[in-house]
Amino acid sequence: MEDKYSVLNIALTEAKKWLNEIDDRPVSAKLTFEELSEKIRFPLNSSSIPAEDVVKHIVDSTKDGLLGSAGGRFFAWVIGGSVPSALASDWLVSTWDQNSALYACSPATSIIEETAGEWILELLDLPRESSFAFTTGCQLAHFTCLSAARNKVLKNVGWSVAQDGLFGAPPIKVFTSQHRHGSVDRAIRYLGLGNKSFQAINTDQGEILISEFENALQEFKGPKIVVLDAADLNIAAFDSFSQLIPIARQHDAWVHIDGAFGLFARANSNKKHLTKGIDLADSWATDAHKWLNVPFDCGIAIVKDKDSHREAMTIQASYIASDKIARDQIDWNPEWSRRARGVPVYAALRELGKEGVSDLVARTCNFCKMIIEGIGELPGAEVIWKSQLNQGLLRFRDLKQTASEIDHDTQTQKIMDAVNDSGVAFFSSTTWENKLAMRVSVVNWRTSESDVKKTIEIFRKLLS
């Protein structure tokens, strides 16, 4: 009998080859835009092509145009890898091909996702009565949480977004850090509030200034939303939740936490103190495809007020087979058709367990510290920010006596580009306090002490 799915054997072989060789492959992509386009872009064929040939072509044409971000020496953006069970279960999710918006469409994945959400609340020690949703990423997790926030703060002043829309609604002010992530801006735009609704609060070493925060809330008399950072992108700074959230409460503000990766500090007893008071918030957003190391794409929205969460997301129609005994994801999620992205979360949590997640956080934080300190000791290297979690900043100085800050920026970019071109490791830049710096971010479960040593050594060669 013909095996219609023999092509899956090719995919399996190539996937295992990619993963087994990733530590020895260049971390950077080696082909240019033009070279990749020549391999990939051509007119659509008129006749059918065997599935095996299609997959072989995809493998051959992309192999030198992919980043080694799944490996242990990718330190640019906060991108994790995939623990084996999460990767395998994600394949199963694609194979099952269930629309996991409703229990009626996929009973088993519905229960798996509900269980995974409960485990996340336990792991992160957040209010157990909270609702949750598995979204495409932290961007949509922000959108989901802030949808609930928008509806609730307007409801408090007698306005129904669901019935009346936003035209004529009382203006909402969104109080955030000056270092907020751009995904918060996009979520606010998606929600129809606009960039003018933001009021950025100044910071000291990345943390919102408490007195300025309190004064800003006192001055505005309308509906308020506050967005606080659980580890900002550059230096992993945590706002003072135990002081800021009670102030926000006094002014009837909804408090949302951007914890894209930093929320997982709560999974480790030695890092949990950084998040003191965070459980007092109203909603939290994080990514499972960062520190939990599940495949893209998987964000998590958590909302303490279930009613506000459900009212902001739910939809009812005569053809929707709602089930009274189980949770329908469509009630909590902005998507209608959706894959069961909570299944890899379930798998990763089972594979790692509480102790495994805690160890993963501790191990990657320690490796970040080693990289920052090891490179920071080299001639011409400067530590801009020591690592208190898994993020840090380095800068490389032009050693000429007449060198300016612009020269140091140029040297920093030059050294970073040289490392990336070498293929040994991969980094990205940022601007911190008007200076160009190299970010160091470590979240991958595969990163080892050997990876750290190789990374420090390539900088040693370049700086010597």
C-alpha positions as CSV (number, residue, x, y, z in Angstrom):
1,M,0.0,0.0,0.0
2,E,1.3,3.4,-1.0
3,D,2.5,5.6,1.9
4,K,1.0,9.0,1.3
5,Y,3.0,10.5,4.1
6,S,6.5,9.2,3.4
7,V,7.5,12.8,3.0
8,L,7.3,13.1,6.8
9,N,10.3,10.8,7.0
10,I,12.3,13.3,5.0
11,A,11.2,16.1,7.4
12,L,12.1,14.0,10.4
13,T,15.6,13.1,9.1
14,E,16.3,16.7,8.1
15,A,15.0,18.1,11.4
16,K,17.1,15.7,13.5
17,K,20.1,16.6,11.3
18,W,19.6,20.3,11.9
19,L,19.3,19.9,15.6
20,N,22.2,17.5,16.0
21,E,24.5,19.7,13.9
22,I,23.4,23.1,15.2
23,D,26.2,23.5,17.7
24,D,28.8,23.1,14.9
25,R,27.0,25.3,12.4
26,P,27.5,29.1,12.0
27,V,25.0,30.9,14.2
28,S,24.5,33.6,11.6
29,A,23.0,33.2,8.1
30,K,25.6,33.0,5.4
31,L,23.6,33.9,2.2
32,T,22.7,37.3,1.1
33,F,19.2,38.5,0.3
34,E,20.0,38.2,-3.4
35,E,21.4,34.7,-3.1
36,L,18.5,33.5,-1.1
37,S,16.0,35.0,-3.5
38,E,17.6,33.3,-6.4
39,K,17.1,29.9,-4.7
40,I,13.6,30.5,-3.4
41,R,11.8,33.0,-5.7
42,F,10.6,31.9,-9.1
43,P,7.2,31.7,-11.0
44,L,4.6,29.3,-9.5
45,N,4.6,26.0,-11.3
46,S,1.6,25.0,-13.4
47,S,1.7,21.2,-12.7
48,S,2.0,19.3,-9.5
49,I,5.3,18.4,-7.9
50,P,5.9,15.4,-5.6
51,A,5.7,16.3,-2.0
52,E,9.2,14.8,-1.4
53,D,10.7,17.0,-4.0
54,V,9.1,20.1,-2.5
55,V,10.4,19.4,0.9
56,K,13.9,18.6,-0.3
57,H,14.0,21.9,-2.2
58,I,12.9,23.8,0.9
59,V,15.7,22.2,2.9
60,D,18.4,22.7,0.3
61,S,17.4,26.3,-0.5
62,T,17.2,27.6,3.1
63,K,20.0,25.8,4.9
64,D,22.4,28.7,4.7
65,G,19.8,31.4,5.2
66,L,18.7,30.4,8.7
67,L,19.9,31.7,12.0
68,G,21.1,29.2,14.6
69,S,18.7,30.8,17.1
70,A,17.6,27.3,18.3
71,G,21.2,26.7,19.5
72,G,23.2,27.6,22.5
73,R,25.2,30.6,21.3
74,F,22.4,32.9,20.1
75,F,22.4,35.9,22.5
76,A,20.8,38.6,20.4
77,W,17.1,38.9,21.1
78,V,15.2,37.1,23.8
79,I,14.6,33.9,21.8
80,G,14.5,30.5,23.4
81,G,14.9,27.1,21.8
82,S,12.5,24.2,22.0
83,V,12.9,21.4,24.6
84,P,12.4,18.0,22.9
85,S,8.9,17.2,24.2
86,A,7.6,20.6,23.3
87,L,9.0,20.3,19.8
88,A,7.6,16.8,19.3
89,S,4.2,17.7,20.7
90,D,4.1,20.8,18.4
91,W,4.5,18.4,15.4
92,L,1.6,16.4,16.8
93,V,-0.5,19.6,17.0
94,S,0.1,20.2,13.3
95,T,-0.6,16.5,12.5
96,W,-3.9,16.4,14.5
97,D,-4.9,19.7,12.7
98,Q,-7.6,20.6,15.3
99,N,-9.3,24.0,15.5
100,S,-8.9,24.4,19.2
101,A,-11.2,27.4,19.6
102,L,-14.0,25.2,20.9
103,Y,-14.1,22.1,23.1
104,A,-16.6,20.7,20.6
105,C,-13.9,20.9,17.9
106,S,-11.1,19.3,19.9
107,P,-12.1,17.9,23.4
108,A,-8.6,16.5,24.2
109,T,-6.6,19.6,23.3
110,S,-9.1,21.8,25.2
111,I,-8.5,19.9,28.4
112,I,-4.7,19.9,27.8
113,E,-4.7,23.7,27.4
114,E,-6.9,24.2,30.4
115,T,-4.5,22.1,32.5
116,A,-1.4,23.9,31.1
117,G,-2.9,27.2,32.1
118,E,-3.6,26.1,35.6
119,W,0.0,24.8,35.9
120,I,1.3,28.2,34.7
121,L,-0.6,29.9,37.4
122,E,0.9,27.5,40.0
123,L,4.4,27.8,38.6
124,L,4.4,31.6,38.5
125,D,2.5,31.8,41.8
126,L,-0.2,34.1,40.4
127,P,-3.8,34.3,41.7
128,R,-5.3,30.9,41.1
129,E,-8.7,32.4,40.3
130,S,-7.2,34.2,37.2
131,S,-8.3,33.3,33.7
132,F,-5.7,32.8,30.9
133,A,-5.3,32.5,27.2
134,F,-2.6,31.0,24.9
135,T,-2.0,33.6,22.2
136,T,0.4,33.9,19.3
137,G,2.9,35.8,21.5
138,C,3.3,38.5,24.1
139,Q,2.0,41.1,21.5
140,L,-1.4,39.5,21.5
141,A,-1.2,38.7,25.2
142,H,-0.9,42.4,25.8
143,F,-3.8,43.0,23.4
144,T,-6.0,40.5,25.3
145,C,-5.2,41.8,28.8
146,L,-5.4,45.4,27.8
147,S,-8.8,44.7,26.1
148,A,-10.1,43.6,29.4
149,A,-8.5,46.6,31.0
150,R,-10.0,49.1,28.5
151,N,-13.5,47.6,28.9
152,K,-13.3,47.5,32.7
153,V,-12.0,51.1,33.4
154,L,-14.7,52.5,31.0
155,K,-17.4,50.3,32.5
156,N,-16.4,51.8,35.9
157,V,-17.4,55.3,34.6
158,G,-20.6,54.0,32.9
159,W,-19.5,53.3,29.4
160,S,-19.9,50.0,27.5
161,V,-17.3,49.4,24.8
162,A,-19.2,46.4,23.5
163,Q,-22.4,48.4,23.0
164,D,-21.2,51.9,22.4
165,G,-17.7,51.5,20.9
166,L,-15.1,54.2,21.5
167,F,-16.6,57.3,19.7
168,G,-17.5,59.7,22.5
169,A,-16.0,57.5,25.2
170,P,-14.2,59.2,28.1
171,P,-10.5,59.3,27.3
172,I,-8.2,56.8,28.9
173,K,-4.7,57.6,30.0
174,V,-2.1,54.8,29.9
175,F,0.8,55.3,32.3
176,T,4.0,53.5,31.3
177,S,7.8,53.4,31.7
178,Q,9.9,55.5,29.3
179,H,11.5,52.2,28.4
180,R,8.3,50.3,27.6
181,H,8.5,47.7,24.9
182,G,7.0,48.6,21.5
183,S,4.5,45.7,21.7
184,V,2.6,47.7,24.3
185,D,2.4,50.7,21.9
186,R,1.0,48.4,19.2
187,A,-1.6,46.9,21.5
188,I,-2.8,50.3,22.5
189,R,-3.1,51.3,18.9
190,Y,-5.0,48.1,18.1
191,L,-7.4,48.9,20.9
192,G,-8.2,52.3,19.3
193,L,-6.7,54.4,22.1
194,G,-3.8,55.9,20.1
195,N,-0.3,56.9,21.0
196,K,-1.5,60.2,22.6
197,S,-3.1,58.2,25.4
198,F,0.4,57.3,26.7
199,Q,2.1,59.2,29.5
200,A,5.6,57.9,29.9
201,I,7.1,58.1,33.4
202,N,10.8,58.8,33.8
203,T,13.0,56.1,35.3
204,D,16.1,55.6,37.4
205,Q,18.2,52.7,36.4
206,G,15.2,51.4,34.4
207,E,12.7,51.6,37.3
208,I,9.8,54.0,37.3
209,L,10.2,57.0,39.6
210,I,7.6,56.5,42.4
211,S,7.0,60.2,43.2
212,E,6.6,61.1,39.5
213,F,4.3,58.2,39.0
214,E,2.1,59.2,41.9
215,N,1.9,62.8,40.8
216,A,1.0,61.8,37.2
217,L,-1.9,59.7,38.5
218,Q,-3.1,62.4,40.7
219,E,-3.2,64.9,37.9
220,F,-5.4,62.9,35.6
221,K,-9.0,62.4,36.7
222,G,-10.2,60.0,34.0
223,P,-10.0,56.2,33.5
224,K,-6.5,54.9,34.0
225,I,-4.4,51.9,32.9
226,V,-0.9,51.3,34.2
227,V,1.7,49.1,32.5
228,L,4.7,48.1,34.6
229,D,7.8,46.2,33.6
230,A,8.8,42.8,34.8
231,A,12.3,42.9,33.3
232,D,12.7,45.5,30.5
233,L,14.3,44.5,27.3
234,N,17.7,46.1,27.8
235,I,18.8,45.6,31.5
236,A,16.0,43.4,32.9
237,A,14.9,46.1,35.3
238,F,11.9,45.4,37.4
239,D,9.5,48.2,38.5
240,S,8.8,48.4,42.3
241,F,5.5,46.6,42.2
242,S,4.9,46.6,46.0
243,Q,5.1,50.4,46.0
244,L,3.6,51.3,42.6
245,I,0.6,49.0,42.5
246,P,-1.0,50.2,45.8
247,I,-0.6,53.8,44.5
248,A,-2.4,52.8,41.3
249,R,-5.2,51.1,43.4
250,Q,-5.8,54.4,45.2
251,H,-6.5,56.0,41.8
252,D,-8.7,53.1,40.5
253,A,-6.2,52.2,37.8
254,W,-6.0,48.8,36.2
255,V,-2.4,47.5,36.5
256,H,-1.0,45.3,33.7
257,I,2.5,43.7,33.8
258,D,4.7,43.3,30.8
259,G,6.5,40.1,31.8
260,A,7.5,38.8,28.4
261,F,10.4,36.9,29.9
262,G,10.9,38.4,33.4
263,L,7.7,36.9,34.8
264,F,9.5,33.5,34.8
265,A,11.8,34.9,37.5
266,R,9.0,33.8,39.8
267,A,9.8,30.2,39.0
268,N,13.2,30.4,40.8
269,S,13.4,31.0,44.5
270,N,16.6,33.0,44.2
271,K,15.2,35.4,41.6
272,K,11.5,35.6,42.8
273,H,12.3,38.6,45.1
274,L,12.7,40.7,42.0
275,T,9.0,40.4,41.4
276,K,7.8,41.2,44.9
277,G,4.3,42.5,44.9
278,I,3.6,41.6,41.2
279,D,0.7,39.3,42.3
280,L,-1.2,42.5,43.3
281,A,-1.6,43.4,39.6
282,D,-4.8,42.9,37.5
283,S,-3.2,41.2,34.4
284,W,0.1,39.8,33.2
285,A,1.5,39.0,29.8
286,T,4.4,36.6,29.1
287,D,5.9,34.4,26.4
288,A,6.3,30.6,26.6
289,H,8.6,30.7,23.5
290,K,11.1,32.6,25.5
291,W,12.2,31.1,28.9
292,L,10.0,28.1,28.9
293,N,11.5,27.1,25.5
294,V,8.5,26.0,23.5
295,P,8.4,26.5,19.7
296,F,7.1,29.7,18.2
297,D,4.5,31.0,18.6
298,C,3.1,31.0,22.1
299,G,2.3,33.9,24.4
300,I,0.2,33.8,27.6
301,A,-2.3,36.3,28.8
302,I,-3.4,36.1,32.4
303,V,-6.3,38.2,33.9
304,K,-7.4,38.2,37.5
305,D,-10.9,39.5,36.6
306,K,-12.4,36.6,34.7
307,D,-15.6,38.5,33.8
308,S,-13.7,41.4,32.3
309,H,-11.5,39.0,30.3
310,R,-14.4,37.0,29.0
311,E,-16.6,40.0,28.2
312,A,-13.7,41.5,26.1
313,M,-13.1,38.4,24.1
314,T,-16.2,36.2,23.9
315,I,-18.5,35.8,20.9
316,Q,-21.8,34.1,20.6
317,A,-23.5,32.8,17.5
318,S,-26.1,30.2,16.7
319,Y,-23.6,27.9,14.9
320,I,-21.0,27.9,17.7
321,A,-21.3,24.7,19.6
322,S,-20.6,26.1,23.1
323,D,-20.1,23.4,25.7
324,K,-21.1,24.0,29.3
325,I,-18.8,21.4,30.9
326,A,-15.5,22.6,29.4
327,R,-13.7,25.8,28.7
328,D,-14.0,27.2,25.1
329,Q,-10.8,29.0,24.2
330,I,-12.7,31.4,21.9
331,D,-14.1,33.0,25.1
332,W,-10.7,34.1,26.2
333,N,-8.7,34.5,23.0
334,P,-8.8,37.0,20.1
335,E,-8.5,34.2,17.6
336,W,-11.3,32.3,16.1
337,S,-9.5,29.6,14.2
338,R,-6.4,28.6,16.3
339,R,-3.9,25.8,16.7
340,A,-3.6,24.2,20.2
341,R,-0.4,26.1,21.1
342,G,-1.0,25.2,24.8
343,V,-0.1,21.6,24.1
344,P,3.7,22.2,23.8
345,V,3.4,24.3,27.0
346,Y,1.8,21.2,28.7
347,A,4.7,19.1,27.4
348,A,7.5,21.4,28.4
349,L,6.1,21.8,31.9
350,R,5.8,18.0,32.2
351,E,9.3,17.4,30.9
352,L,11.0,20.0,33.1
353,G,8.8,20.0,36.2
354,K,9.0,22.9,38.7
355,E,12.6,22.1,39.6
356,G,13.6,21.9,35.9
357,V,12.2,25.3,35.1
358,S,13.8,26.8,38.2
359,D,17.2,25.3,37.2
360,L,16.8,26.6,33.6
361,V,16.3,30.1,35.0
362,A,19.2,29.8,37.3
363,R,21.5,28.3,34.7
364,T,20.9,30.9,32.0
365,C,21.2,33.8,34.5
366,N,24.5,32.5,35.6
367,F,25.7,32.1,31.9
368,C,24.7,35.6,31.2
369,K,26.7,36.8,34.2
370,M,29.7,34.8,33.0
371,I,29.6,36.3,29.5
372,I,29.3,39.9,30.8
373,E,32.1,39.5,33.3
374,G,34.3,37.4,30.9
375,I,34.1,39.8,28.0
376,G,34.1,42.9,30.3
377,E,37.6,42.0,31.5
378,L,39.1,42.2,28.0
379,P,41.0,45.2,26.7
380,G,38.6,47.8,25.3
381,A,35.5,46.2,26.7
382,E,33.2,48.1,29.0
383,V,30.4,46.7,31.1
384,I,27.4,49.1,30.8
385,W,25.1,47.0,32.8
386,K,25.9,44.0,35.0
387,S,23.4,41.1,34.8
388,Q,20.9,40.8,37.7
389,L,18.8,38.3,35.6
390,N,19.6,37.1,32.1
391,Q,20.2,40.4,30.4
392,G,23.2,42.7,30.3
393,L,24.9,45.4,28.2
394,L,28.5,45.7,26.9
395,R,30.3,48.4,25.0
396,F,33.6,48.4,23.1
397,R,35.8,51.5,23.3
398,D,38.0,52.9,20.6
399,L,41.3,53.1,22.5
400,K,42.7,56.2,20.6
401,Q,43.2,59.0,23.0
402,T,41.2,61.3,20.8
403,A,38.2,58.9,20.6
404,S,34.7,60.4,21.0
405,E,31.5,58.7,22.0
406,I,30.7,58.3,18.3
407,D,34.0,56.5,17.9
408,H,33.0,54.1,20.7
409,D,29.6,53.5,19.0
410,T,31.4,52.7,15.8
411,Q,33.8,50.3,17.6
412,T,31.0,48.6,19.4
413,Q,29.1,48.0,16.1
414,K,32.4,46.8,14.5
415,I,33.2,44.3,17.1
416,M,29.7,43.0,17.3
417,D,29.5,42.6,13.5
418,A,32.8,40.8,13.4
419,V,31.6,38.3,16.0
420,N,28.3,37.7,14.1
421,D,30.2,37.3,10.8
422,S,32.4,34.7,12.5
423,G,29.4,32.5,13.1
424,V,30.6,31.6,16.6
425,A,27.9,33.6,18.3
426,F,25.2,36.1,17.5
427,F,24.4,39.4,19.2
428,S,22.2,42.5,18.6
429,S,22.6,46.2,19.6
430,T,20.5,48.7,21.5
431,T,20.8,52.3,22.5
432,W,21.0,52.8,26.3
433,E,21.4,56.3,27.7
434,N,22.3,57.6,24.3
435,K,25.1,55.1,23.8
436,L,25.2,52.2,21.5
437,A,25.6,48.9,23.4
438,M,25.6,45.2,22.7
439,R,22.9,43.3,24.4
440,V,23.5,39.9,26.0
441,S,20.4,37.8,26.4
442,V,20.5,34.2,27.5
443,V,17.3,32.1,27.6
444,N,18.1,28.9,25.6
445,W,18.0,25.6,27.4
446,R,20.8,24.4,25.2
447,T,23.4,27.0,26.2
448,S,26.3,25.4,28.0
449,E,29.5,26.4,29.8
450,S,31.3,25.4,26.6
451,D,29.2,27.8,24.6
452,V,30.1,30.6,27.1
453,K,33.8,29.9,26.8
454,K,33.7,29.8,23.0
455,T,31.9,33.1,23.0
456,I,34.3,34.8,25.3
457,E,37.2,33.4,23.3
458,I,36.1,34.9,20.0
459,F,35.9,38.4,21.7
460,R,39.4,37.8,23.1
461,K,40.8,37.2,19.7
462,L,39.1,40.2,18.2
463,L,40.0,42.6,21.0
464,S,43.7,41.4,21.2
